[in-house]
């Protein structure tokens, strides 16, 4: 399953699309399953890296600095260059800003690993990346949209996301590792849980698409979504080279450099989706715009897995 995980993810997206199209009444129930499924995925992800390695990775100051620069300096500049060309609809602009200004903390680790990226350092950076976007996203919205819409993202949902998706899974993973250290049978249990990573990722993608696709017809937002898809594609193209530039500027090794390219390109659509869903009815299209980015990005990651190793080939 790990060898064919990209095909599994594409299949999950397709299955979610079919359910969303032909069984739209299942959407509200599936929507409640997004965060539990994502928390389970992150628990299994954290479980694969020993706590000692995670702490040691946090000391990689140059890598962490590069991750912060690419996500909170380079990405906002790229988004600013595209912003004037976005559709005038406020809900569409809010959705695009929410998703493009927030770096990914979940499946970026999977795709980066497939391309030979340094997963341990990237995994160690996830709490810092989520904390930074909690603090900076409202300020970015203020800069792009002005004071009238800067308060659409409140601190509460982001704090809840940090606790549910980072603190609790990380604490449970460390407790599980402590248990396995004392019990020989525990190692087998951890290995068995590791095999659940691919199906959990597929379950998250299926749940998101199946629960949100019915809203596309309800909001009449097909035209708006079609107009933002080219911006998402352009973002992926630009960030491949921008991430490469940051990696070289910080003189990172090949695995670390590949991880930087991936963290700059992948966005936090699955975590910001609950924020988009909590917006007022007048901005309901924003949630569909966020989901559209997920679809574009997963397909883009298939290309990234092949392209990034060519941009940063192994050194002799």
N, C-alpha and C positions, 0 to 999 in steps of 0.2 A: 504493500500500500504506500509506503514511503517513496518507493521508486517511481510510482505513478501518481504522486499526490497532486500535481498540477491538474492532471486529467480528472481526478476526484473532485477538486475544487470547481472546475468548470462544469462538471456534471451536477454538483450541488446547486450552482447558480441556475442551471437550466431547469432542474427539478423545482427549485423555488419559484422560478418564473411560471412554470406550468400550474403549480398550486395557486399562486397569486392570480393567475388568469382564470382558472376554471373553478377554484374554490375560494373566492374572495372572503367569504364569511369566516374563514379560519384565521384571517389576518389579526384581529384584536387579541385572540388568545396567544398566537405565536409571538406577538409583540412583547408580551410579558416574559417570554422565555429568552429574550435577547441577552439581557445582563447575566442571568444565571449561566447560560451557555458560555458566554465570554469569560466569566469568572472561572469556570471549570477549565477552559482552555488555558488561561494564564496560570492557574495552579499547576497543571501538568507541565507547562513550559518552564516555570520557575523550578520545578522539581528536578529538571534535568541538569541543573548547575548547582554543585555543592555550595553551601553558604560561605565557606572560606574562599572559594573562587570568586563568588559574587562580591565580597568585601574587597578582595585584592584587586578586582577589575575597577572598582570605584576610584582607586588611586591612579588610574591611567589618565592623568590630567590633560595631556595633549589630545587624546581621543575625545574626552568629554567636552573640551573646549571646541573642537571641530564640530561635534554634534550640535552644540548650542549655536555656533555661528551659522552653520548651514540651515538650521531650522528657524532661528529667530532673527537672523540678519539677512541672509541671502533669500530665503523663501518670501518674507514680506516684500522685499524689493521686486522680486519676480511677479508677485501678486499685484503690487502697485502698478507695474508696467501694463498688466492686463486689465486692470480694474475699469479704466475709462471705456473699454470696448465691450464690457459686459452688458447684457440686457438691462434696460432701465427699471424693470420690475424690482421693487425693494426686497420682496421675499426671495427672489432668485439671487440677488447680491448677498443677502444675509447668509443663505445656504452655502454659496461658494466661499465666502470668507470663513465661515465656521469650519468648513472641512479642509480648506487649503492651508489655513494658518495653524492647524493643530497637527503635530507630528504623530505618526503611528506608534503604538506601544505593544501591538499584538502580532499580527501575521507578518510584519516586517522581519521578525526574527526567523520565521520559517523560510521566506523567500531569500533573505540574505544568506542563510545557511546553504541553500541550494546552489548559490553562486559562489560559495567559498568565502563568505564574509565572516568576520570575527563576531560570532554570536554571543560569546560570553561578555565581551565589553558592551555590546549593544543591549544585551539583557540587563546588565548592571545599570545602564543609563536610563532605562524605562521609568523608574520612579522620578528621577530628576526631570526628564522630559515632560511628564504629566504635571508635575508641580509647576514647572516653568510656564506651561501653557495655561494653567489655572490662573496664574498671576498676570500673564501678558495678554491673553486673548481679549479681555474687556478693553484694555488700552488700545489694542490694534483696531477693534471695532470702532472705538471713539475716533481714531485717526481717519479711518476710511469712511465712516458713516455720519460722524458728528454726534453731538450729545443726545439727539432724539432717539437713536437706536442703540446706543452704547450699553444700555441697561438690559438688553434682551438676554444677555448671558449673565446669570447670577452666580455667586460663589457657591451657593448650596448644592446645586446639581453636580458641579465639578468636585467638590469635597466628597460628596456621596460616591461619585465615580472612583475617586482615588482610594477611598476606604474599601469599597466593594470589589474593585477590579485589581488593586495593587496590594494594599495592606493585608487584607484577609487572605488572599491566595498565597502571598509571600510568606506570611506567618504560618499558614498551614503546611506549606512546602518545607519550611525549616523544621517544624515539629515532626513532619514525616521523616525527614532526613535524620533527625536525632533518634527516632524510633528504629530506623533501619540500621543505624550504627551499632545498636545493642542487640539486634535480632538478625541472625543470618537469613532468615526467611524474608525479612523486610526488603532485601535487595531484589529478590524475585518479584515482590509486589510492586516496587518502584519501576522495574523494567516492564512489567505488565501494564502499568499505568502510562508509561511512555508510549506504548503502542496506540494509546487512545488519542494522541495529539492530532493525527490526520482526520479521523472521524469527527472529533470535536470541532476542528476548523471548518470542516464541511457542514456540520450542523449549524454553526454560527452563520455562515454565508447563506445556507438554505433558509434559515429563520428570518434573517433580515430581508431577503428578497421576497419571500412568500408573504411576509407581513406588510411590506411597504408598497409592493407593486399595485395592489388594488387602489391605492390612493392616487395613482397616476391618472386613472380615468375619472375619479371623483373630483379632482381639483381642476381638471381640464388643462393640465400643465405640460402636455406632451410637447408643444411647440417650444416652451421655455427650456425644457430639458434638452431637446434637440439642439438648441442654440448654445448651451453651455458645454456640451460634450467636446467640441473642438478645443475649448479652453483647457479641459482636463487632459486631453491628448498632448496639447502644446506644453503644458506644465511638465508632463513626464519627459518629454524630449529635452526641454531646457534644463531640467534638474539633473539629468544624467551627466551633462557636461559641467554644470555648476558644482555638483557634488564632487566630480573628479577634480575640479580646480581647487576646492577647499581641501580635499585629501592631500593634494600635492603641496598646497601652501603650508600645511601643518606637517609635511614630511612623514606621513604615515606609511606603514608597511602595506603590502597588498591586501591581506585579509581585513585589516582595519579600514583601509581606503574603500574597499568594496562595501563594507558596512555603512560608511558615511554616505556613499552614493544612495544606498537604499533608504536610510533614515531621512535623507533630504527629499526623496521622491514620494515615499508612502505617507499617507495621511490618516488621521485618526477618525475615520468615518464611523466606525462601529461604536466608539465611545461618545462622539459628539451627537450621534443620532438621537439619544434621549433628550439632549438639549434642544435640538430642532423640533422634536415632537412636542416639547413643552411650550413652544412659541404660541402667541395669539393666533386665532383663526385667520386673521388677515395675512399672516406669514406662513400659512400651512404648506405652501409649495416648497419651502426651504427643506423640509424633510425629504421630499422626493428628489430634490437637487443633490442632497447629501448621498442618497442611495445610488443615484446615477454615477456619482464619482466612484463608489465602490465597484460597480460593474466595470467601468473603464479601467480602474486601477488593477483589478485582478487580471484582466487580459494583458494590461501593460506589464505586470510583473512576470508573466510568462516570457515576454520579450526581454525583460531586464535580466532574467536568469541566464539568457544566452549572450546578451550584449555586454553586460558589465564585466564578465571575465575577459572579454576582448579589449575593453577600454583599459582595464587594469590587469594585464597578463602576469602570470607568475614570473618572478625574477630568477635568472640563472644563478 
